[in-house]
């Protein structure tokens, strides 16, 4: 399994000053079980989430959230957001019906 192979070279990756995060199409619960079963010490992130009715999400933009993302070299990007009736902003998310 590729994830086990990645785990075996993780010390070398860390020694080089890097970190490892895997991306999986599985549900987060499955990823946690897999990591536990295979003794994986790196994070496995899902490619998607299912939000329960009434839950909310936060949108963080990498150019604007310097405390959570690595800063890019060079001048900071200029981001413009329209938040009025004449220029409404929106975020399109797929809706999956059960």
Secondary structure as GFF3:
##gff-version 3
##sequence-region A 1 98
A	DSSP	alpha_helix	2	15	.	.	.	ID=ss1
A	DSSP	beta_strand	21	24	.	.	.	ID=ss2
A	DSSP	alpha_helix	28	37	.	.	.	ID=ss3
A	DSSP	beta_strand	43	46	.	.	.	ID=ss4
###
